[in-house]
Structures are given as C-alpha cells and as structure tokens.
Amino acid sequence: QVPLVESGGGLVQAGGSLRLSCAASRSIFNVAVVRWYRQAPGKQRELVATSTSGGSTSYTDSVKGRFTISRDNAKNTVYLQMNSLKPEDTAVYYCNADGSGWNSWGQGTQVTVSS
C-alpha cells in the first residue's frame, strides 16, 4: 500500500468552490482506479466520483455537472474540483486508489459548506 494524503478541504459558502487534492508518494495512479468518497455525520460513506486509468470518469447523480475528477500522473496527484457547492455537500472526503492486489485510502479532508 501507498499512503495517500488529501488536502484542500475547508469552510466555504454555498455556491463557492474548492479543489481537493490526493497525493501519493510514488507513481500509482496511472495503474489504478481512483475514487473520491464522502461521509457526512450519521450517514454511510458515499461514492462521489471515479476515474479509471483509461481516462473514464463517472459521478454520483447529486454532483454531476458540479464536480470534476482529474489526475496528474506526473505529479502523482488526483483532484476533485467542486463547484456550486451546497450545504448537503458537507462531509469528510476520502481518496481511494484501487490497483491490482492493493488498495489505499487517505485520511480524509473536511469540507463544510455554509448556507
């Protein structure tokens, strides 16, 4: 496993934007499926966005058109650009990388959207 480190969370007003980053210490994202999850207080962890090594992306319905997952393999970093944020987007966001025979999680980063 390779530790993942998320950053970029914070407090933002509704309608604002944040960009989350997920960094790895070595090159793994080019051979992994990368996913962003979130978990709000009292709720189950939810899959938000997926990016495959082949370049395909997918999103949960509630964030389509607002969130964008992307990767910079040269920087060993995956991003989640979040626009038009809503209070219901408030959660701890986690990065996950799923490779052949291994799986890594980050520690999470808090996103709080005020109304």
ZIDABEL-V881372 format. One record per run of one state. SS is the DSSP state (@ for helix, = for strand, . for the rest). FROM is the first residue (numbers start at 0). TO is the last residue. If there is no record, write none. Layout:
BEGIN
SS/FROM/TO + SS/FROM/TO
END
This chain:
BEGIN
./0/2 + =/3/6 + ./7/8 + =/9/12 + ./13/16 + =/17/23 + ./24/27 + @/28/30 + ./31/31 + =/32/38 + ./39/44 + =/45/50 + ./51/55 + =/56/58 + ./59/59 + @/60/62 + ./63/65 + =/66/71 + @/72/74 + ./75/75 + =/76/81 + ./82/85 + @/86/88 + ./89/89 + =/90/98 + ./99/100 + =/101/105 + ./106/107 + =/108/113 + ./114/114
END
